[in-house]
Amino acid sequence: MLQLNRLFVVLSVVASSWSVAPQANAQGLIFNLPEDGSAVEYEGTLTQATGPDDQAPLTWTNELSIKSVGREDAEFEGKVQPCRWIEIKTLTGNAGAAGIDPGPVGARIYKVLVPESRIIAESVDSSNIPNDMLPIVRGFRRLGEEAAKEIVTPAIRVYPTISLLTNYSSPEVIATNDVPEVLLQGQQITATRMKGRMVMERLESRSTNDGEFWVSEEVPFGLARWVVSVTREEKESTAPRSEFHVVNVVSVDMKLKRIRDNAESELVTN
């Protein structure tokens, strides 16, 4: 599991780059709010390479699920309004006969109370504020084998530790009636195929996120598939931008696997 631990170190470096780039958008995982009890499950492959021509990249299986596990009226921004408990779980590790072995670092689960009014598909809200976080009234999280802890921040950041998919500020529509490849048995999904790019740059580093994703009203929470590649480059802080060179590439291909009803929470809290 040492290699998987190193992957999360890489993602932490990407996250630190994000923290100094306020123009970056991070919430790109939830596009609509389905009926309570709805759940979606995705499965895919996560790959890390040391450069674009790496012949021996490291590969893991990745699973991600999103559930709506309860309704509650709560105060948000000075107003009591309908909210929804959303649970997001991600597993990354080596797949075996018994399923994915995430080890001590490859499992993450978040249970957050989100105002229904803040679940939007657009990259900005009605006040032209970037849809860059998932605002929460309160929430809990469990990382790896740790005990569940209360989230003290007013929002959670999806990119990059929950999902490499981000909220691109100006996504391009590739096709309006595309049929993405999915793992869902016996059902064909029609979706809008979109493409986006986000670049975060400092004097000594640059991270480029290229994403392609399929959004469909037929799927609870909106996503049918996404393919993302995050390329990290480095140079000396005094060197020209032409000196940037690739140090690693992390990519993922996630496909819809299952749609469920009557979903229940997995993260038990007081």
Buried (B, 14 or more C-beta within 10 A) or exposed (E): EEEBEBBBEBBEBBBEBBEEEEEBBBBBBBBBBBEBBBBBBBBBBBBBBBBEEBEEBBBBBBBBBBBBBBEEEBEBEEEEBEBBBBBBBBBBBBBEEEEBBBBEBBBBBBBBBBBEBBBBEEBBEEEEEBBBBBBBBBBBBBBBEEEBEEBEEEBBBBBBBBBBBBBBBEBEEEEEEBBBEBBBEEEEBBBBBBBBBBEBBEEEBBBBBBBBBBBBBEBBBBBBBBBBBBBBBBBEEEEEEEEBEBBBBBBBBBBBBBBEEEBEBEBEEE
